[in-house]
């Protein structure tokens, strides 16, 4: 009888120890998970703050550019370009890479011709019926009638979708509206891999219908009828050393190809999109922010658009270092 009681007591002790061990391991696992989660949150927050620091630096450089654009400056004090050239800055063990895009260097989706839209989309490797569908659908979306083009779409098509909606029949207010357009995918709008998306080449700001030749990327230059890659590269090489002050200045470089220059102007805008990518140490993962700002007098600005996280290209190897410390 006494032996049985000792056996039962031993089993009870073993069961208690087993339960305690499970509790200890569970608590240890929970603490480890919470620690890693907190560390990940902390690192993510640091990367976001680095990216936001890049946005603020970009705004500062825009005001500096506005004041010193036509002045002769030392090499370390030169103004930043607004054609998407990358610049890098250091904050402690963190880095941010900033690109500034003048919205006047993009194609206004509300005023662009069918030909320019089609050329731009085909420059992004979208061809044939697919490109015609997208262009026709963009034009149908913003026109005021319900008659659709050959490959386009109006309310009757959009009403047949699982989540129905109507065609806007008005101008685009944001580029994100393109995701509602027949044929437009997230990859086409935002880009994927090495290919940039439409959001880098289109704008809803400004109404002149002309593009700033100093800020237009290669894809925008090539969207103009008759403009090939060689011609676009000649313009880009020329403006790397100096701002183009007049269209006639470039006519000489291009051999008087006036017809190709008609859609262009040298007039800049006060609206810019800034992309900033922040990361720590040698990590290639980080946080990216995209913001569109409007500058006004007295060092004032207004944020028109802000999004994070976003997908951006960040090539530190080709970026120009800046002094932050």
C-alpha atoms as a printed R data frame, in Angstrom:
    type eleno elety resid chain resno       x      y       z
1   ATOM     1    CA   UNK     A     1   0.000  0.000   0.000
2   ATOM     2    CA   UNK     A     2   2.795  2.397   0.943
3   ATOM     3    CA   UNK     A     3   4.645  1.451  -2.279
4   ATOM     4    CA   UNK     A     4   1.592  2.260  -4.392
5   ATOM     5    CA   UNK     A     5   1.250  5.663  -2.699
6   ATOM     6    CA   UNK     A     6   4.916  6.431  -3.354
7   ATOM     7    CA   UNK     A     7   4.444  5.468  -7.030
8   ATOM     8    CA   UNK     A     8   1.401  7.679  -7.375
9   ATOM     9    CA   UNK     A     9   3.293 10.545  -5.711
10  ATOM    10    CA   UNK     A    10   6.211 10.058  -8.141
11  ATOM    11    CA   UNK     A    11   3.883 10.111 -11.152
12  ATOM    12    CA   UNK     A    12   2.195 13.228  -9.823
13  ATOM    13    CA   UNK     A    13   5.548 14.953  -9.406
14  ATOM    14    CA   UNK     A    14   6.569 13.936 -12.943
15  ATOM    15    CA   UNK     A    15   3.287 15.259 -14.370
16  ATOM    16    CA   UNK     A    16   3.695 18.527 -12.466
17  ATOM    17    CA   UNK     A    17   7.272 18.887 -13.727
18  ATOM    18    CA   UNK     A    18   6.124 18.165 -17.293
19  ATOM    19    CA   UNK     A    19   3.385 20.782 -17.086
20  ATOM    20    CA   UNK     A    20   5.803 23.299 -15.598
21  ATOM    21    CA   UNK     A    21   8.330 22.593 -18.357
22  ATOM    22    CA   UNK     A    22   5.658 23.116 -21.022
23  ATOM    23    CA   UNK     A    23   4.641 26.386 -19.372
24  ATOM    24    CA   UNK     A    24   8.268 27.534 -19.180
25  ATOM    25    CA   UNK     A    25   8.973 26.647 -22.835
26  ATOM    26    CA   UNK     A    26   5.722 28.289 -23.942
27  ATOM    27    CA   UNK     A    27   6.561 31.437 -22.020
28  ATOM    28    CA   UNK     A    28  10.107 31.414 -23.405
29  ATOM    29    CA   UNK     A    29   8.772 31.037 -26.957
30  ATOM    30    CA   UNK     A    30   6.240 33.812 -26.360
31  ATOM    31    CA   UNK     A    31   8.926 36.150 -24.991
32  ATOM    32    CA   UNK     A    32  11.205 35.358 -27.953
33  ATOM    33    CA   UNK     A    33   8.376 36.005 -30.425
34  ATOM    34    CA   UNK     A    34   7.467 39.276 -28.742
35  ATOM    35    CA   UNK     A    35  11.126 40.328 -28.674
36  ATOM    36    CA   UNK     A    36  11.617 39.619 -32.383
37  ATOM    37    CA   UNK     A    37   8.321 41.308 -33.170
38  ATOM    38    CA   UNK     A    38   9.333 44.409 -31.224
39  ATOM    39    CA   UNK     A    39  12.759 44.437 -32.879
40  ATOM    40    CA   UNK     A    40  11.184 44.108 -36.319
41  ATOM    41    CA   UNK     A    41   8.733 46.927 -35.534
42  ATOM    42    CA   UNK     A    42  11.591 49.104 -34.261
43  ATOM    43    CA   UNK     A    43  13.698 48.493 -37.386
44  ATOM    44    CA   UNK     A    44  10.696 49.119 -39.637
45  ATOM    45    CA   UNK     A    45   9.987 52.378 -37.832
46  ATOM    46    CA   UNK     A    46  13.620 53.457 -38.165
47  ATOM    47    CA   UNK     A    47  13.563 52.745 -41.913
48  ATOM    48    CA   UNK     A    48  10.359 54.716 -42.303
49  ATOM    49    CA   UNK     A    49  11.810 57.665 -40.393
50  ATOM    50    CA   UNK     A    50  14.899 57.506 -42.631
51  ATOM    51    CA   UNK     A    51  12.655 57.598 -45.716
52  ATOM    52    CA   UNK     A    52  10.670 60.514 -44.276
53  ATOM    53    CA   UNK     A    53  13.943 62.309 -43.519
54  ATOM    54    CA   UNK     A    54  14.736 61.912 -47.212
55  ATOM    55    CA   UNK     A    55  11.398 63.521 -48.102
56  ATOM    56    CA   UNK     A    56  12.152 66.492 -45.845
57  ATOM    57    CA   UNK     A    57  15.650 66.776 -47.336
58  ATOM    58    CA   UNK     A    58  14.118 66.756 -50.812
59  ATOM    59    CA   UNK     A    59  11.762 69.612 -49.908
60  ATOM    60    CA   UNK     A    60  14.697 71.586 -48.486
61  ATOM    61    CA   UNK     A    61  16.677 71.029 -51.689
62  ATOM    62    CA   UNK     A    62  13.721 72.210 -53.788
63  ATOM    63    CA   UNK     A    63  13.667 75.551 -51.974
64  ATOM    64    CA   UNK     A    64  17.450 75.772 -52.325
65  ATOM    65    CA   UNK     A    65  17.124 75.008 -56.048
66  ATOM    66    CA   UNK     A    66  14.457 77.662 -56.489
67  ATOM    67    CA   UNK     A    67  16.746 80.285 -54.991
68  ATOM    68    CA   UNK     A    68  20.039 79.248 -56.619
69  ATOM    69    CA   UNK     A    69  19.157 77.625 -59.951
70  ATOM    70    CA   UNK     A    70  20.815 80.212 -62.198
71  ATOM    71    CA   UNK     A    71  23.773 80.947 -59.943
72  ATOM    72    CA   UNK     A    72  27.343 79.673 -60.275
73  ATOM    73    CA   UNK     A    73  27.922 77.393 -57.275
74  ATOM    74    CA   UNK     A    74  30.729 75.250 -55.918
75  ATOM    75    CA   UNK     A    75  30.551 71.530 -56.663
76  ATOM    76    CA   UNK     A    76  29.334 70.523 -53.193
77  ATOM    77    CA   UNK     A    77  26.691 73.272 -53.234
78  ATOM    78    CA   UNK     A    78  25.134 72.535 -56.621
79  ATOM    79    CA   UNK     A    79  21.358 72.304 -56.900
80  ATOM    80    CA   UNK     A    80  19.647 68.947 -57.186
81  ATOM    81    CA   UNK     A    81  18.213 67.907 -60.527
82  ATOM    82    CA   UNK     A    82  14.489 67.221 -60.811
83  ATOM    83    CA   UNK     A    83  14.635 64.540 -63.505
84  ATOM    84    CA   UNK     A    84  14.761 61.566 -61.134
85  ATOM    85    CA   UNK     A    85  18.528 61.608 -60.530
86  ATOM    86    CA   UNK     A    86  19.277 59.738 -57.269
87  ATOM    87    CA   UNK     A    87  20.942 61.399 -54.285
88  ATOM    88    CA   UNK     A    88  21.985 59.624 -51.089
89  ATOM    89    CA   UNK     A    89  22.338 60.902 -47.533
90  ATOM    90    CA   UNK     A    90  23.651 59.373 -44.305
91  ATOM    91    CA   UNK     A    91  22.092 59.574 -40.841
92  ATOM    92    CA   UNK     A    92  24.103 57.567 -38.326
93  ATOM    93    CA   UNK     A    93  24.135 53.991 -39.605
94  ATOM    94    CA   UNK     A    94  21.123 54.695 -41.790
95  ATOM    95    CA   UNK     A    95  20.936 55.790 -45.418
96  ATOM    96    CA   UNK     A    96  18.272 57.391 -47.561
97  ATOM    97    CA   UNK     A    97  18.175 57.648 -51.347
98  ATOM    98    CA   UNK     A    98  16.080 60.492 -52.766
99  ATOM    99    CA   UNK     A    99  14.769 61.180 -56.257
100 ATOM   100    CA   UNK     A   100  12.866 64.303 -57.268
101 ATOM   101    CA   UNK     A   101  10.564 64.438 -60.271
102 ATOM   102    CA   UNK     A   102   9.214 67.729 -61.597
103 ATOM   103    CA   UNK     A   103   5.563 67.091 -62.457
104 ATOM   104    CA   UNK     A   104   6.005 69.340 -65.485
105 ATOM   105    CA   UNK     A   105   8.359 66.674 -66.887
106 ATOM   106    CA   UNK     A   106   5.488 64.187 -67.083
107 ATOM   107    CA   UNK     A   107   2.622 63.728 -69.511
108 ATOM   108    CA   UNK     A   108  -0.693 65.129 -68.279
109 ATOM   109    CA   UNK     A   109  -3.144 62.267 -68.623
110 ATOM   110    CA   UNK     A   110  -6.072 64.682 -68.901
111 ATOM   111    CA   UNK     A   111  -4.664 66.587 -71.895
112 ATOM   112    CA   UNK     A   112  -2.421 64.021 -73.634
113 ATOM   113    CA   UNK     A   113  -3.235 62.941 -77.175
114 ATOM   114    CA   UNK     A   114  -4.082 59.379 -78.105
115 ATOM   115    CA   UNK     A   115  -0.775 59.009 -79.971
116 ATOM   116    CA   UNK     A   116   1.399 60.111 -77.044
117 ATOM   117    CA   UNK     A   117  -0.455 57.842 -74.605
118 ATOM   118    CA   UNK     A   118  -0.096 54.891 -76.970
119 ATOM   119    CA   UNK     A   119   3.628 55.532 -77.507
120 ATOM   120    CA   UNK     A   120   4.227 55.806 -73.760
121 ATOM   121    CA   UNK     A   121   2.410 52.567 -72.966
122 ATOM   122    CA   UNK     A   122   4.213 50.720 -75.750
123 ATOM   123    CA   UNK     A   123   7.517 52.012 -74.355
124 ATOM   124    CA   UNK     A   124   6.615 50.009 -71.220
125 ATOM   125    CA   UNK     A   125   6.483 46.780 -73.256
126 ATOM   126    CA   UNK     A   126   2.697 46.731 -73.655
127 ATOM   127    CA   UNK     A   127   1.867 46.230 -77.302
128 ATOM   128    CA   UNK     A   128  -0.842 45.241 -79.772
129 ATOM   129    CA   UNK     A   129  -4.480 44.943 -78.750
130 ATOM   130    CA   UNK     A   130  -3.533 45.269 -75.072
131 ATOM   131    CA   UNK     A   131  -2.082 48.764 -75.521
132 ATOM   132    CA   UNK     A   132  -4.994 49.838 -77.753
133 ATOM   133    CA   UNK     A   133  -7.448 48.577 -75.126
134 ATOM   134    CA   UNK     A   134  -5.779 50.599 -72.380
135 ATOM   135    CA   UNK     A   135  -5.540 53.802 -74.423
136 ATOM   136    CA   UNK     A   136  -9.128 53.600 -75.699
137 ATOM   137    CA   UNK     A   137 -10.382 52.820 -72.190
138 ATOM   138    CA   UNK     A   138  -8.494 55.803 -70.703
139 ATOM   139    CA   UNK     A   139 -10.053 58.115 -73.288
140 ATOM   140    CA   UNK     A   140 -13.521 56.589 -72.716
141 ATOM   141    CA   UNK     A   141 -13.146 56.999 -68.945
142 ATOM   142    CA   UNK     A   142 -12.622 60.761 -69.128
143 ATOM   143    CA   UNK     A   143 -14.918 61.709 -72.039
144 ATOM   144    CA   UNK     A   144 -18.421 62.910 -71.256
145 ATOM   145    CA   UNK     A   145 -20.399 60.418 -73.343
146 ATOM   146    CA   UNK     A   146 -21.246 56.716 -73.099
147 ATOM   147    CA   UNK     A   147 -20.061 55.806 -76.603
148 ATOM   148    CA   UNK     A   148 -17.043 53.548 -76.384
149 ATOM   149    CA   UNK     A   149 -14.122 53.384 -78.789
150 ATOM   150    CA   UNK     A   150 -13.224 50.248 -80.747
151 ATOM   151    CA   UNK     A   151 -11.225 48.664 -77.909
152 ATOM   152    CA   UNK     A   152 -12.478 50.876 -75.080
153 ATOM   153    CA   UNK     A   153 -14.971 50.484 -72.236
154 ATOM   154    CA   UNK     A   154 -17.829 52.475 -70.783
155 ATOM   155    CA   UNK     A   155 -20.259 52.000 -67.894
156 ATOM   156    CA   UNK     A   156 -21.903 48.902 -69.421
157 ATOM   157    CA   UNK     A   157 -18.584 47.027 -69.205
158 ATOM   158    CA   UNK     A   158 -17.734 48.185 -65.691
159 ATOM   159    CA   UNK     A   159 -21.265 47.446 -64.466
160 ATOM   160    CA   UNK     A   160 -20.806 43.798 -65.540
161 ATOM   161    CA   UNK     A   161 -17.796 43.292 -63.226
162 ATOM   162    CA   UNK     A   162 -18.113 41.385 -59.898
163 ATOM   163    CA   UNK     A   163 -17.843 44.725 -58.088
164 ATOM   164    CA   UNK     A   164 -19.716 47.064 -60.457
165 ATOM   165    CA   UNK     A   165 -19.082 50.769 -60.887
166 ATOM   166    CA   UNK     A   166 -19.668 53.423 -63.541
167 ATOM   167    CA   UNK     A   167 -17.248 55.157 -65.877
168 ATOM   168    CA   UNK     A   168 -16.319 58.553 -64.483
169 ATOM   169    CA   UNK     A   169 -16.905 60.554 -67.706
170 ATOM   170    CA   UNK     A   170 -14.636 63.255 -66.329
171 ATOM   171    CA   UNK     A   171 -10.934 64.038 -65.905
172 ATOM   172    CA   UNK     A   172  -8.677 62.000 -63.641
173 ATOM   173    CA   UNK     A   173  -8.185 63.414 -60.147
174 ATOM   174    CA   UNK     A   174  -5.497 60.897 -59.147
175 ATOM   175    CA   UNK     A   175  -3.384 58.407 -61.048
176 ATOM   176    CA   UNK     A   176  -4.694 55.603 -58.827
177 ATOM   177    CA   UNK     A   177  -7.932 55.880 -60.823
178 ATOM   178    CA   UNK     A   178  -6.069 54.065 -63.580
179 ATOM   179    CA   UNK     A   179  -6.528 50.846 -61.597
180 ATOM   180    CA   UNK     A   180 -10.232 51.135 -62.480
181 ATOM   181    CA   UNK     A   181  -9.457 51.233 -66.200
182 ATOM   182    CA   UNK     A   182  -9.914 48.148 -68.348
183 ATOM   183    CA   UNK     A   183  -6.531 46.501 -68.989
184 ATOM   184    CA   UNK     A   184  -4.520 48.448 -66.381
185 ATOM   185    CA   UNK     A   185  -2.790 46.303 -63.738
186 ATOM   186    CA   UNK     A   186  -0.898 47.216 -60.567
187 ATOM   187    CA   UNK     A   187   2.326 46.153 -62.286
188 ATOM   188    CA   UNK     A   188   1.680 48.542 -65.175
189 ATOM   189    CA   UNK     A   189   0.804 51.445 -62.865
190 ATOM   190    CA   UNK     A   190   3.475 51.029 -60.179
191 ATOM   191    CA   UNK     A   191   6.081 49.022 -62.072
192 ATOM   192    CA   UNK     A   192   7.683 45.672 -61.357
193 ATOM   193    CA   UNK     A   193  11.298 44.589 -61.190
194 ATOM   194    CA   UNK     A   194  13.454 46.861 -63.324
195 ATOM   195    CA   UNK     A   195  10.494 48.289 -65.241
196 ATOM   196    CA   UNK     A   196   9.016 51.523 -63.934
197 ATOM   197    CA   UNK     A   197   5.276 52.074 -64.031
198 ATOM   198    CA   UNK     A   198   2.970 54.672 -65.542
199 ATOM   199    CA   UNK     A   199   2.861 56.572 -62.242
200 ATOM   200    CA   UNK     A   200   6.423 57.803 -62.962
201 ATOM   201    CA   UNK     A   201   5.531 59.260 -66.362
202 ATOM   202    CA   UNK     A   202   1.974 60.602 -66.000
203 ATOM   203    CA   UNK     A   203   0.530 63.444 -63.944
204 ATOM   204    CA   UNK     A   204  -2.786 65.117 -63.197
205 ATOM   205    CA   UNK     A   205  -1.155 68.477 -62.401
206 ATOM   206    CA   UNK     A   206  -0.863 71.371 -64.810
207 ATOM   207    CA   UNK     A   207  -2.932 72.133 -67.872
208 ATOM   208    CA   UNK     A   208  -0.519 73.521 -70.475
209 ATOM   209    CA   UNK     A   209  -0.327 70.255 -72.402
210 ATOM   210    CA   UNK     A   210   3.453 70.689 -72.752
211 ATOM   211    CA   UNK     A   211   6.308 68.815 -71.069
212 ATOM   212    CA   UNK     A   212   9.374 70.356 -69.402
213 ATOM   213    CA   UNK     A   213  12.285 69.086 -71.481
214 ATOM   214    CA   UNK     A   214  14.704 69.532 -68.549
215 ATOM   215    CA   UNK     A   215  12.778 67.070 -66.371
216 ATOM   216    CA   UNK     A   216  11.257 64.586 -68.833
217 ATOM   217    CA   UNK     A   217  12.595 61.022 -68.469
218 ATOM   218    CA   UNK     A   218  13.603 58.995 -71.514
219 ATOM   219    CA   UNK     A   219  10.235 57.223 -71.709
220 ATOM   220    CA   UNK     A   220   8.384 60.549 -71.863
221 ATOM   221    CA   UNK     A   221  10.740 61.990 -74.495
222 ATOM   222    CA   UNK     A   222  10.286 58.896 -76.649
223 ATOM   223    CA   UNK     A   223   6.505 59.112 -76.411
224 ATOM   224    CA   UNK     A   224   6.579 62.059 -78.832
225 ATOM   225    CA   UNK     A   225   6.092 61.071 -82.462
226 ATOM   226    CA   UNK     A   226   9.402 60.854 -84.311
227 ATOM   227    CA   UNK     A   227  11.515 60.880 -81.138
228 ATOM   228    CA   UNK     A   228  13.711 57.778 -80.948
229 ATOM   229    CA   UNK     A   229  16.009 56.519 -78.203
230 ATOM   230    CA   UNK     A   230  19.112 58.058 -79.781
231 ATOM   231    CA   UNK     A   231  17.520 61.509 -79.914
232 ATOM   232    CA   UNK     A   232  16.200 61.205 -76.360
233 ATOM   233    CA   UNK     A   233  19.635 60.175 -75.088
234 ATOM   234    CA   UNK     A   234  21.236 63.180 -76.803
235 ATOM   235    CA   UNK     A   235  18.852 65.490 -74.957
236 ATOM   236    CA   UNK     A   236  19.552 63.753 -71.639
237 ATOM   237    CA   UNK     A   237  23.332 63.937 -72.128
238 ATOM   238    CA   UNK     A   238  23.098 67.631 -73.015
239 ATOM   239    CA   UNK     A   239  21.057 68.599 -69.946
240 ATOM   240    CA   UNK     A   240  23.314 66.647 -67.577
241 ATOM   241    CA   UNK     A   241  25.883 69.433 -67.839
242 ATOM   242    CA   UNK     A   242  23.502 72.402 -67.962
243 ATOM   243    CA   UNK     A   243  19.856 73.424 -67.786
244 ATOM   244    CA   UNK     A   244  18.217 73.929 -71.170
245 ATOM   245    CA   UNK     A   245  17.156 77.578 -71.223
246 ATOM   246    CA   UNK     A   246  15.265 77.602 -74.529
247 ATOM   247    CA   UNK     A   247  13.957 75.103 -77.069
248 ATOM   248    CA   UNK     A   248  16.019 76.756 -79.807
249 ATOM   249    CA   UNK     A   249  19.109 75.748 -77.836
250 ATOM   250    CA   UNK     A   250  18.222 72.085 -78.349
251 ATOM   251    CA   UNK     A   251  17.110 72.529 -81.941
252 ATOM   252    CA   UNK     A   252  20.755 73.073 -82.827
253 ATOM   253    CA   UNK     A   253  21.808 69.928 -80.981
254 ATOM   254    CA   UNK     A   254  19.152 67.847 -82.760
255 ATOM   255    CA   UNK     A   255  19.692 69.227 -86.219
256 ATOM   256    CA   UNK     A   256  16.628 71.504 -86.360
257 ATOM   257    CA   UNK     A   257  14.093 68.733 -85.701
258 ATOM   258    CA   UNK     A   258  11.461 71.260 -84.737
259 ATOM   259    CA   UNK     A   259   8.480 68.938 -85.153
260 ATOM   260    CA   UNK     A   260   9.818 66.728 -82.372
261 ATOM   261    CA   UNK     A   261  10.171 69.683 -79.996
262 ATOM   262    CA   UNK     A   262   6.727 71.222 -80.394
263 ATOM   263    CA   UNK     A   263   5.227 69.398 -77.352
264 ATOM   264    CA   UNK     A   264   8.072 70.598 -75.105
265 ATOM   265    CA   UNK     A   265   8.809 73.671 -73.039
266 ATOM   266    CA   UNK     A   266  11.568 74.765 -70.652
267 ATOM   267    CA   UNK     A   267   9.065 76.061 -68.100
268 ATOM   268    CA   UNK     A   268   9.238 74.253 -64.751
269 ATOM   269    CA   UNK     A   269   6.397 73.927 -62.254
270 ATOM   270    CA   UNK     A   270   6.061 74.345 -58.514
271 ATOM   271    CA   UNK     A   271   4.778 70.793 -58.066
272 ATOM   272    CA   UNK     A   272   7.205 67.942 -57.502
273 ATOM   273    CA   UNK     A   273   7.049 64.271 -56.583
274 ATOM   274    CA   UNK     A   274   9.722 63.062 -54.160
275 ATOM   275    CA   UNK     A   275  10.580 59.383 -53.733
276 ATOM   276    CA   UNK     A   276  12.685 58.384 -50.742
277 ATOM   277    CA   UNK     A   277  14.004 54.963 -49.744
278 ATOM   278    CA   UNK     A   278  15.449 54.471 -46.254
279 ATOM   279    CA   UNK     A   279  17.479 51.522 -44.947
280 ATOM   280    CA   UNK     A   280  20.002 50.682 -42.233
281 ATOM   281    CA   UNK     A   281  23.570 49.369 -42.455
282 ATOM   282    CA   UNK     A   282  24.109 47.227 -45.553
283 ATOM   283    CA   UNK     A   283  20.560 45.922 -45.694
284 ATOM   284    CA   UNK     A   284  18.896 46.218 -49.076
285 ATOM   285    CA   UNK     A   285  15.424 46.031 -47.571
286 ATOM   286    CA   UNK     A   286  13.855 49.194 -46.297
287 ATOM   287    CA   UNK     A   287  10.905 51.528 -46.400
288 ATOM   288    CA   UNK     A   288   9.930 53.810 -49.277
289 ATOM   289    CA   UNK     A   289   7.793 56.948 -49.301
290 ATOM   290    CA   UNK     A   290   6.333 58.836 -52.258
291 ATOM   291    CA   UNK     A   291   5.036 62.383 -51.744
292 ATOM   292    CA   UNK     A   292   3.869 65.095 -54.127
293 ATOM   293    CA   UNK     A   293   4.380 68.631 -52.836
294 ATOM   294    CA   UNK     A   294   3.417 72.074 -54.085
295 ATOM   295    CA   UNK     A   295   5.822 74.916 -53.294
296 ATOM   296    CA   UNK     A   296   4.646 78.442 -52.619
297 ATOM   297    CA   UNK     A   297   6.281 81.683 -51.527
298 ATOM   298    CA   UNK     A   298   7.733 82.357 -48.083
299 ATOM   299    CA   UNK     A   299   9.246 78.870 -47.846
300 ATOM   300    CA   UNK     A   300   5.808 77.278 -47.608
301 ATOM   301    CA   UNK     A   301   4.711 73.996 -49.160
302 ATOM   302    CA   UNK     A   302   1.636 71.803 -49.281
303 ATOM   303    CA   UNK     A   303   1.533 68.013 -49.492
304 ATOM   304    CA   UNK     A   304  -0.837 66.988 -52.288
305 ATOM   305    CA   UNK     A   305  -0.178 63.240 -52.133
306 ATOM   306    CA   UNK     A   306   1.518 60.905 -49.652
307 ATOM   307    CA   UNK     A   307   1.886 57.133 -49.721
308 ATOM   308    CA   UNK     A   308   3.933 54.557 -47.821
309 ATOM   309    CA   UNK     A   309   5.058 51.911 -48.312
310 ATOM   310    CA   UNK     A   310   5.560 52.079 -52.063
311 ATOM   311    CA   UNK     A   311   7.691 50.190 -54.542
312 ATOM   312    CA   UNK     A   312  10.606 52.261 -55.851
313 ATOM   313    CA   UNK     A   313  13.885 51.600 -57.607
314 ATOM   314    CA   UNK     A   314  16.881 52.424 -55.396
315 ATOM   315    CA   UNK     A   315  20.316 52.242 -56.976
316 ATOM   316    CA   UNK     A   316  22.810 53.549 -54.449
317 ATOM   317    CA   UNK     A   317  25.683 52.796 -56.826
318 ATOM   318    CA   UNK     A   318  24.488 55.545 -59.182
319 ATOM   319    CA   UNK     A   319  23.386 58.005 -56.498
320 ATOM   320    CA   UNK     A   320  25.224 61.195 -55.630
321 ATOM   321    CA   UNK     A   321  26.276 61.471 -51.964
322 ATOM   322    CA   UNK     A   322  25.182 64.467 -49.923
323 ATOM   323    CA   UNK     A   323  26.530 65.889 -46.685
324 ATOM   324    CA   UNK     A   324  24.142 65.389 -43.745
325 ATOM   325    CA   UNK     A   325  26.315 64.885 -40.702
